[in-house]
């Protein structure tokens, strides 16, 4: 019994150390919505690198909807994406034009966030931008 308890505690500790990160918000790269581009079927987003490092990112993204106090990923109707990596050079920014109507449909009224994964070497960080559809 002690062995099982020790094994469970060890696995839980490993999960806490590797699965939760350091709890700090990733601020090296930010994402925002370009003014006057948000509609219920798409928007233009601005990725900005605030460091002297180069990051990579893909074309993929997720949209989550706020449901009471938690975020729920929207189901994807047509989730095909180009898997090529793009570079976000040091202290640069780039625009991303997303039309999610064919992937997620026209978004009804609500609070959403776009989730984008940014990579450097073997480290992945998710960044978020919230928006409202009225």
SELO-602667 format. One record per residue: residue in one letter; residue number from 1; x, y, z of N, C-alpha, C in turn. Coordinates in pm, 1 decimal. Example, Ala and Ser with C-alpha at 12.3 -4.5 7.8 and 13.67 -1.06 7.14 Angstrom:
+------+--------+----------+----------+----------+----------+----------+----------+----------+----------+----------+
: mivo : lumlum :     n.xx :     n.yy :     n.zz :    ca.xx :    ca.yy :    ca.zz :     c.xx :     c.yy :     c.zz :
+------+--------+----------+----------+----------+----------+----------+----------+----------+----------+----------+
:    A :      1 :   1319.0 :   -569.0 :    780.0 :   1230.0 :   -450.0 :    780.0 :   1320.0 :   -330.0 :    780.0 :
:    S :      2 :   1285.0 :   -225.0 :    708.0 :   1367.0 :   -106.0 :    714.0 :   1290.0 :      3.0 :    787.0 :
+------+--------+----------+----------+----------+----------+----------+----------+----------+----------+----------+
This chain:
+------+--------+----------+----------+----------+----------+----------+----------+----------+----------+----------+
: mivo : lumlum :     n.xx :     n.yy :     n.zz :    ca.xx :    ca.yy :    ca.zz :     c.xx :     c.yy :     c.zz :
+------+--------+----------+----------+----------+----------+----------+----------+----------+----------+----------+
:    X :      1 :     81.9 :   -118.9 :      0.0 :      0.0 :      0.0 :      0.0 :     86.8 :    126.0 :      0.0 :
:    X :      2 :    196.8 :    122.3 :     76.6 :    286.2 :    238.3 :     81.4 :    349.8 :    263.5 :    -55.1 :
:    X :      3 :    382.0 :    155.5 :   -127.3 :    440.6 :    171.5 :   -260.2 :    343.2 :    239.4 :   -357.2 :
:    X :      4 :    217.9 :    199.2 :   -352.1 :    117.4 :    257.7 :   -439.9 :     99.4 :    405.7 :   -406.8 :
:    X :      5 :     90.6 :    438.0 :   -278.1 :     76.3 :    576.6 :   -236.7 :    197.3 :    658.6 :   -279.6 :
:    X :      6 :    316.2 :    602.8 :   -262.4 :    438.4 :    672.6 :   -303.9 :    440.7 :    693.9 :   -455.0 :
:    X :      7 :    398.4 :    593.4 :   -532.2 :    393.1 :    605.0 :   -677.2 :    293.5 :    712.7 :   -719.5 :
:    X :      8 :    176.5 :    713.7 :   -658.6 :     75.3 :    814.3 :   -692.4 :    125.6 :    954.3 :   -657.7 :
:    X :      9 :    185.5 :    971.1 :   -542.6 :    239.2 :   1102.5 :   -503.9 :    352.1 :   1146.2 :   -596.6 :
:    X :     10 :    435.9 :   1053.0 :   -638.0 :    544.3 :   1085.5 :   -730.2 :    489.6 :   1131.8 :   -865.1 :
:    X :     11 :    391.8 :   1059.8 :   -917.0 :    331.0 :   1097.7 :  -1045.2 :    264.0 :   1233.1 :  -1035.1 :
:    X :     12 :    195.8 :   1259.8 :   -925.4 :    130.1 :   1388.4 :   -906.1 :    232.7 :   1501.3 :   -900.9 :
:    X :     13 :    342.4 :   1480.1 :   -832.7 :    448.2 :   1581.1 :   -824.3 :    507.9 :   1607.8 :   -961.1 :
:    X :     14 :    533.3 :   1504.7 :  -1039.8 :    587.0 :   1521.7 :  -1175.1 :    488.3 :   1600.7 :  -1260.2 :
:    X :     15 :    358.9 :   1569.8 :  -1247.5 :    258.0 :   1644.1 :  -1322.8 :    259.3 :   1791.3 :  -1285.4 :
:    X :     16 :    267.7 :   1821.3 :  -1156.3 :    269.1 :   1961.2 :  -1114.1 :    390.5 :   2035.5 :  -1167.7 :
:    X :     17 :    505.2 :   1971.1 :  -1167.2 :    628.0 :   2036.4 :  -1212.4 :    628.9 :   2055.6 :  -1362.7 :
:    X :     18 :    587.4 :   1954.8 :  -1439.3 :    596.3 :   1963.9 :  -1584.7 :    468.7 :   2014.0 :  -1650.4 :
:    X :     19 :    353.6 :   1988.3 :  -1592.7 :    228.2 :   2021.2 :  -1658.2 :    178.0 :   2161.5 :  -1634.9 :
:    X :     20 :    221.0 :   2225.8 :  -1530.1 :    164.8 :   2355.3 :  -1496.6 :    258.1 :   2471.1 :  -1525.1 :
:    X :     21 :    379.2 :   2446.4 :  -1563.5 :    472.2 :   2554.7 :  -1591.1 :    501.5 :   2632.5 :  -1464.8 :
:    X :     22 :    545.1 :   2759.4 :  -1483.3 :    579.4 :   2838.6 :  -1365.9 :    465.6 :   2929.0 :  -1322.8 :
:    X :     23 :    350.8 :   2920.6 :  -1388.8 :    235.6 :   2998.0 :  -1348.5 :    239.0 :   3143.0 :  -1393.7 :
:    X :     24 :    342.8 :   3184.1 :  -1462.9 :    352.5 :   3321.5 :  -1508.8 :    294.3 :   3335.0 :  -1648.5 :
:    X :     25 :    236.8 :   3452.1 :  -1673.3 :    182.3 :   3479.9 :  -1805.2 :    296.7 :   3502.1 :  -1903.0 :
:    X :     26 :    284.6 :   3444.8 :  -2021.7 :    384.8 :   3460.4 :  -2126.7 :    367.1 :   3597.9 :  -2190.3 :
:    X :     27 :    468.2 :   3682.8 :  -2180.6 :    457.1 :   3820.2 :  -2229.5 :    556.8 :   3853.4 :  -2339.2 :
:    X :     28 :    640.1 :   3757.5 :  -2380.1 :    740.1 :   3785.2 :  -2483.4 :    676.0 :   3816.7 :  -2617.8 :
:    X :     29 :    564.9 :   3749.6 :  -2646.3 :    490.3 :   3771.7 :  -2770.1 :    345.8 :   3799.1 :  -2730.5 :
:    X :     30 :    286.8 :   3902.2 :  -2791.3 :    147.7 :   3934.9 :  -2761.4 :     65.2 :   3928.8 :  -2889.3 :
:    X :     31 :    -64.6 :   3916.1 :  -2870.5 :   -157.2 :   3915.5 :  -2982.7 :   -268.8 :   4013.9 :  -2952.6 :
:    X :     32 :   -307.1 :   4089.4 :  -3054.1 :   -415.4 :   4186.1 :  -3040.9 :   -498.4 :   4184.5 :  -3168.4 :
:    X :     33 :   -613.4 :   4248.8 :  -3162.1 :   -701.1 :   4258.0 :  -3278.6 :   -680.0 :   4394.0 :  -3343.3 :
:    X :     34 :   -656.9 :   4392.4 :  -3472.4 :   -642.0 :   4517.6 :  -3545.9 :   -774.5 :   4592.4 :  -3541.9 :
:    X :     35 :   -766.0 :   4720.3 :  -3513.1 :   -884.2 :   4802.8 :  -3496.4 :   -976.6 :   4795.8 :  -3618.5 :
:    X :     36 :  -1104.0 :   4786.0 :  -3590.9 :  -1211.6 :   4787.5 :  -3691.3 :  -1211.8 :   4667.0 :  -3785.5 :
:    X :     37 :  -1150.1 :   4554.4 :  -3747.1 :  -1150.1 :   4437.1 :  -3834.7 :  -1236.3 :   4322.1 :  -3782.2 :
:    X :     38 :  -1279.9 :   4328.3 :  -3657.5 :  -1353.6 :   4217.8 :  -3597.0 :  -1496.8 :   4210.9 :  -3648.6 :
:    X :     39 :  -1533.7 :   4092.4 :  -3699.2 :  -1672.2 :   4062.7 :  -3736.5 :  -1707.0 :   3925.8 :  -3678.2 :
:    X :     40 :  -1831.3 :   3884.8 :  -3695.3 :  -1870.9 :   3752.1 :  -3645.0 :  -1810.4 :   3638.5 :  -3727.2 :
:    X :     41 :  -1747.3 :   3669.5 :  -3839.8 :  -1687.7 :   3563.8 :  -3922.7 :  -1537.0 :   3575.0 :  -3939.4 :
:    X :     42 :  -1473.0 :   3672.5 :  -3874.7 :  -1328.3 :   3682.0 :  -3885.5 :  -1272.2 :   3810.6 :  -3829.7 :
:    X :     43 :  -1138.7 :   3822.3 :  -3834.8 :  -1069.1 :   3941.9 :  -3787.1 :   -924.5 :   3936.6 :  -3833.5 :
:    X :     44 :   -858.1 :   4050.7 :  -3820.4 :   -714.0 :   4057.3 :  -3842.9 :   -648.0 :   4071.6 :  -3706.4 :
:    X :     45 :   -549.8 :   3985.1 :  -3681.6 :   -479.1 :   3983.8 :  -3554.1 :   -335.4 :   4028.4 :  -3576.1 :
:    X :     46 :   -278.8 :   4092.0 :  -3474.8 :   -140.2 :   4138.3 :  -3481.1 :    -59.5 :   4062.7 :  -3376.8 :
:    X :     47 :     39.6 :   3986.5 :  -3424.7 :    135.9 :   3919.7 :  -3336.6 :    256.5 :   4011.4 :  -3322.5 :
:    X :     48 :    298.6 :   4037.6 :  -3199.4 :    412.1 :   4127.3 :  -3178.1 :    514.3 :   4060.8 :  -3086.6 :
:    X :     49 :    638.6 :   4055.4 :  -3134.1 :    750.4 :   3998.9 :  -3059.2 :    819.0 :   4112.9 :  -2985.2 :
:    X :     50 :    823.0 :   4103.8 :  -2852.9 :    881.2 :   4208.8 :  -2769.3 :   1022.5 :   4174.5 :  -2723.0 :
:    X :     51 :   1088.0 :   4079.5 :  -2788.0 :   1218.8 :   4032.4 :  -2742.4 :   1321.3 :   4039.6 :  -2855.1 :
:    X :     52 :   1443.3 :   3999.5 :  -2822.3 :   1549.4 :   3990.0 :  -2922.6 :   1565.9 :   3846.6 :  -2972.0 :
:    X :     53 :   1465.6 :   3762.7 :  -2947.6 :   1466.7 :   3623.2 :  -2990.2 :   1371.3 :   3604.3 :  -3107.9 :
:    X :     54 :   1393.7 :   3498.9 :  -3185.5 :   1303.1 :   3464.1 :  -3294.9 :   1212.4 :   3350.2 :  -3249.3 :
:    X :     55 :   1083.8 :   3365.7 :  -3273.0 :    984.7 :   3263.6 :  -3240.1 :    925.1 :   3208.6 :  -3368.7 :
:    X :     56 :    863.9 :   3091.2 :  -3359.6 :    792.1 :   3034.0 :  -3472.2 :    647.0 :   3012.3 :  -3431.7 :
:    X :     57 :    561.2 :   3005.8 :  -3532.2 :    419.8 :   2976.4 :  -3509.4 :    363.9 :   2914.6 :  -3635.4 :
:    X :     58 :    252.3 :   2847.2 :  -3621.8 :    186.8 :   2785.4 :  -3736.2 :     62.3 :   2862.3 :  -3775.2 :
:    X :     59 :     -7.1 :   2809.7 :  -3875.2 :   -130.9 :   2872.1 :  -3920.7 :   -249.0 :   2835.5 :  -3831.0 :
:    X :     60 :   -233.9 :   2732.3 :  -3749.1 :   -344.3 :   2683.3 :  -3667.5 :   -376.7 :   2779.3 :  -3552.7 :
:    X :     61 :   -500.6 :   2773.0 :  -3507.5 :   -548.4 :   2849.8 :  -3394.1 :   -674.6 :   2783.8 :  -3342.9 :
:    X :     62 :   -712.8 :   2819.8 :  -3221.6 :   -837.8 :   2771.9 :  -3163.7 :   -921.1 :   2893.2 :  -3125.4 :
:    X :     63 :  -1050.1 :   2873.3 :  -3120.4 :  -1139.0 :   2973.8 :  -3064.2 :  -1212.4 :   2907.6 :  -2948.4 :
:    X :     64 :  -1212.0 :   2977.8 :  -2835.9 :  -1281.6 :   2930.4 :  -2717.2 :  -1390.3 :   3031.3 :  -2680.5 :
:    X :     65 :  -1500.9 :   2979.0 :  -2625.9 :  -1610.7 :   3064.3 :  -2582.4 :  -1620.8 :   3057.5 :  -2431.3 :
:    X :     66 :  -1642.9 :   3173.1 :  -2370.8 :  -1657.6 :   3177.5 :  -2225.6 :  -1795.1 :   3126.2 :  -2188.2 :
:    X :     67 :  -1795.1 :   3029.8 :  -2098.7 :  -1918.2 :   2967.2 :  -2053.1 :  -1920.0 :   2979.5 :  -1901.3 :
:    X :     68 :  -1993.3 :   3076.2 :  -1848.9 :  -1995.0 :   3106.7 :  -1705.4 :  -1853.6 :   3146.5 :  -1662.1 :
:    X :     69 :  -1781.6 :   3057.8 :  -1595.1 :  -1648.8 :   3094.3 :  -1544.6 :  -1535.5 :   3018.3 :  -1612.7 :
:    X :     70 :  -1565.5 :   2941.7 :  -1717.5 :  -1460.0 :   2864.7 :  -1783.8 :  -1464.5 :   2886.3 :  -1934.5 :
:    X :     71 :  -1357.3 :   2842.8 :  -2000.5 :  -1346.5 :   2853.6 :  -2146.5 :  -1366.9 :   2716.9 :  -2208.7 :
:    X :     72 :  -1448.4 :   2711.1 :  -2313.2 :  -1476.0 :   2586.6 :  -2385.6 :  -1434.5 :   2603.6 :  -2530.6 :
:    X :     73 :  -1354.5 :   2508.8 :  -2581.7 :  -1313.1 :   2513.0 :  -2722.2 :  -1432.5 :   2491.0 :  -2813.0 :
:    X :     74 :  -1442.2 :   2571.9 :  -2917.4 :  -1549.1 :   2553.2 :  -3014.8 :  -1519.4 :   2431.3 :  -3100.9 :
:    X :     75 :  -1622.0 :   2355.0 :  -3136.7 :  -1599.5 :   2242.7 :  -3226.9 :  -1559.5 :   2293.7 :  -3364.5 :
:    X :     76 :  -1475.9 :   2217.8 :  -3429.0 :  -1420.1 :   2257.9 :  -3558.1 :  -1484.6 :   2175.8 :  -3668.5 :
:    X :     77 :  -1550.7 :   2242.7 :  -3763.9 :  -1617.0 :   2173.2 :  -3873.9 :  -1518.4 :   2126.6 :  -3981.1 :
:    X :     78 :  -1420.3 :   2209.1 :  -4010.8 :  -1323.4 :   2179.0 :  -4116.2 :  -1186.5 :   2223.7 :  -4067.0 :
:    X :     79 :  -1116.5 :   2134.5 :  -3996.6 :   -995.2 :   2173.6 :  -3924.8 :   -866.5 :   2154.0 :  -4002.7 :
:    X :     80 :   -870.5 :   2153.4 :  -4132.3 :   -749.7 :   2141.1 :  -4211.0 :   -669.2 :   2269.1 :  -4197.9 :
:    X :     81 :   -539.3 :   2255.5 :  -4168.9 :   -451.1 :   2372.3 :  -4162.9 :   -319.4 :   2340.1 :  -4230.4 :
:    X :     82 :   -253.3 :   2443.6 :  -4275.9 :   -119.6 :   2432.1 :  -4331.0 :    -22.4 :   2416.1 :  -4214.1 :
:    X :     83 :     57.7 :   2310.4 :  -4213.4 :    145.4 :   2283.3 :  -4100.3 :    282.6 :   2350.5 :  -4110.9 :
:    X :     84 :    302.7 :   2434.1 :  -4208.4 :    432.4 :   2500.4 :  -4220.3 :    450.9 :   2602.4 :  -4108.4 :
:    X :     85 :    575.6 :   2618.8 :  -4066.2 :    607.9 :   2713.1 :  -3959.5 :    642.2 :   2849.0 :  -4019.8 :
:    X :     86 :    601.4 :   2953.2 :  -3948.4 :    635.2 :   3089.2 :  -3987.2 :    723.6 :   3148.7 :  -3879.0 :
:    X :     87 :    808.9 :   3242.0 :  -3918.3 :    898.8 :   3306.5 :  -3823.4 :    842.8 :   3440.0 :  -3777.7 :
:    X :     88 :    861.3 :   3468.4 :  -3650.5 :    833.8 :   3600.2 :  -3595.3 :    967.2 :   3650.7 :  -3541.4 :
:    X :     89 :   1032.3 :   3731.5 :  -3623.3 :   1167.4 :   3778.7 :  -3592.5 :   1167.4 :   3869.8 :  -3469.8 :
:    X :     90 :   1285.4 :   3889.6 :  -3414.0 :   1304.6 :   3973.1 :  -3295.9 :   1247.8 :   4113.0 :  -3317.8 :
:    X :     91 :   1173.1 :   4161.2 :  -3219.8 :   1118.0 :   4297.1 :  -3218.7 :   1037.3 :   4331.4 :  -3343.6 :
:    X :     92 :    971.5 :   4232.8 :  -3401.8 :    890.1 :   4253.7 :  -3521.3 :    745.2 :   4218.6 :  -3491.2 :
:    X :     93 :    657.8 :   4253.8 :  -3582.9 :    518.2 :   4214.7 :  -3573.0 :    469.1 :   4169.7 :  -3709.6 :
:    X :     94 :    362.5 :   4092.6 :  -3707.4 :    302.7 :   4044.7 :  -3831.0 :    151.7 :   4040.8 :  -3815.0 :
:    X :     95 :     80.9 :   4055.0 :  -3926.1 :    -64.5 :   4048.4 :  -3925.8 :   -110.9 :   3910.8 :  -3971.1 :
:    X :     96 :   -214.4 :   3862.6 :  -3905.8 :   -275.8 :   3734.2 :  -3938.8 :   -422.3 :   3758.8 :  -3970.6 :
:    X :     97 :   -463.4 :   3727.1 :  -4090.8 :   -603.0 :   3743.6 :  -4132.2 :   -674.0 :   3609.6 :  -4120.4 :
:    X :     98 :   -770.5 :   3601.8 :  -4029.8 :   -843.5 :   3477.1 :  -4008.8 :   -990.4 :   3496.6 :  -4042.7 :
:    X :     99 :  -1040.3 :   3408.5 :  -4129.7 :  -1182.3 :   3398.6 :  -4157.2 :  -1225.1 :   3262.1 :  -4104.4 :
:    X :    100 :  -1291.6 :   3260.6 :  -3990.5 :  -1326.0 :   3134.0 :  -3925.3 :  -1465.1 :   3083.3 :  -3960.4 :
:    X :    101 :  -1532.2 :   3146.6 :  -4053.6 :  -1668.5 :   3105.0 :  -4086.7 :  -1674.2 :   2960.5 :  -4135.4 :
:    X :    102 :  -1581.3 :   2917.6 :  -4219.8 :  -1584.6 :   2780.3 :  -4270.9 :  -1535.3 :   2678.8 :  -4167.7 :
:    X :    103 :  -1460.8 :   2724.7 :  -4068.9 :  -1405.8 :   2634.5 :  -3967.3 :  -1493.7 :   2625.8 :  -3843.5 :
:    X :    104 :  -1534.1 :   2741.1 :  -3791.7 :  -1612.0 :   2746.6 :  -3667.6 :  -1753.1 :   2799.4 :  -3688.1 :
:    X :    105 :  -1782.5 :   2847.9 :  -3808.1 :  -1912.8 :   2907.1 :  -3835.0 :  -1914.9 :   3054.2 :  -3796.8 :
:    X :    106 :  -2026.3 :   3118.9 :  -3823.9 :  -2046.4 :   3257.0 :  -3782.0 :  -2068.3 :   3254.8 :  -3631.3 :
:    X :    107 :  -1993.3 :   3336.5 :  -3559.0 :  -2001.6 :   3333.7 :  -3413.2 :  -2123.8 :   3412.4 :  -3364.8 :
:    X :    108 :  -2208.0 :   3348.5 :  -3281.9 :  -2320.4 :   3422.0 :  -3224.6 :  -2271.7 :   3515.5 :  -3112.8 :
:    X :    109 :  -2361.0 :   3596.9 :  -3063.8 :  -2329.9 :   3690.6 :  -2956.1 :  -2263.7 :   3615.0 :  -2840.4 :
:    X :    110 :  -2153.0 :   3672.2 :  -2786.5 :  -2085.3 :   3609.8 :  -2673.8 :  -1943.6 :   3661.0 :  -2656.1 :
:    X :    111 :  -1875.9 :   3605.3 :  -2555.6 :  -1736.9 :   3638.5 :  -2525.5 :  -1649.5 :   3522.8 :  -2569.8 :
:    X :    112 :  -1546.4 :   3554.7 :  -2647.6 :  -1458.9 :   3454.3 :  -2706.8 :  -1313.4 :   3492.1 :  -2683.4 :
:    X :    113 :  -1225.4 :   3397.0 :  -2712.2 :  -1083.8 :   3428.1 :  -2719.7 :  -1020.8 :   3341.2 :  -2826.5 :
:    X :    114 :   -924.5 :   3400.0 :  -2895.1 :   -845.1 :   3326.2 :  -2992.5 :   -721.0 :   3277.5 :  -2919.7 :
:    X :    115 :   -685.7 :   3151.1 :  -2940.8 :   -569.0 :   3090.6 :  -2877.8 :   -467.4 :   3059.4 :  -2986.4 :
:    X :    116 :   -347.1 :   3107.9 :  -2970.1 :   -239.6 :   3088.8 :  -3068.0 :   -118.8 :   3032.5 :  -2994.1 :
:    X :    117 :    -54.7 :   2930.3 :  -3051.4 :     63.6 :   2871.0 :  -2990.2 :    188.9 :   2929.0 :  -3054.4 :
:    X :    118 :    280.5 :   2975.2 :  -2969.5 :    407.3 :   3033.3 :  -3010.8 :    517.7 :   2939.5 :  -2963.3 :
:    X :    119 :    614.8 :   2913.5 :  -3051.3 :    720.5 :   2817.6 :  -3019.9 :    858.9 :   2882.3 :  -3024.0 :
:    X :    120 :    945.9 :   2835.2 :  -2936.0 :   1087.9 :   2865.8 :  -2944.4 :   1161.0 :   2741.0 :  -2898.6 :
:    X :    121 :   1240.3 :   2685.2 :  -2988.1 :   1306.9 :   2557.2 :  -2962.8 :   1199.6 :   2454.2 :  -2929.3 :
:    X :    122 :   1208.0 :   2391.9 :  -2812.5 :   1110.6 :   2290.0 :  -2773.8 :   1004.7 :   2344.1 :  -2678.2 :
:    X :    123 :    999.6 :   2474.3 :  -2659.9 :    905.5 :   2534.7 :  -2566.9 :    786.4 :   2591.8 :  -2642.1 :
:    X :    124 :    667.8 :   2556.3 :  -2594.5 :    543.7 :   2606.3 :  -2654.8 :    471.1 :   2691.7 :  -2551.9 :
:    X :    125 :    420.8 :   2804.8 :  -2597.7 :    344.1 :   2893.8 :  -2511.9 :    217.3 :   2935.5 :  -2584.4 :
:    X :    126 :    104.6 :   2926.1 :  -2515.8 :    -21.0 :   2973.1 :  -2571.8 :    -40.7 :   3118.7 :  -2533.3 :
:    X :    127 :    -82.7 :   3198.4 :  -2631.3 :   -118.5 :   3336.5 :  -2604.9 :   -264.4 :   3354.6 :  -2643.1 :
:    X :    128 :   -329.0 :   3453.0 :  -2583.4 :   -473.3 :   3468.8 :  -2597.2 :   -508.8 :   3614.6 :  -2624.7 :
:    X :    129 :   -618.8 :   3632.6 :  -2695.3 :   -680.7 :   3764.3 :  -2706.7 :   -831.4 :   3745.3 :  -2698.5 :
:    X :    130 :   -893.1 :   3816.6 :  -2604.5 :  -1038.2 :   3808.2 :  -2585.2 :  -1108.8 :   3907.9 :  -2675.1 :
:    X :    131 :  -1231.2 :   3870.1 :  -2713.2 :  -1314.0 :   3961.9 :  -2790.6 :  -1460.8 :   3929.7 :  -2769.0 :
:    X :    132 :  -1544.5 :   4026.8 :  -2796.5 :  -1689.7 :   4011.5 :  -2782.2 :  -1756.9 :   4027.1 :  -2916.6 :
:    X :    133 :  -1853.3 :   3940.7 :  -2942.1 :  -1940.6 :   3953.9 :  -3058.2 :  -2074.2 :   4004.0 :  -3003.3 :
:    X :    134 :  -2116.5 :   4118.2 :  -3051.1 :  -2242.2 :   4179.1 :  -3000.2 :  -2356.5 :   4161.0 :  -3095.9 :
+------+--------+----------+----------+----------+----------+----------+----------+----------+----------+----------+
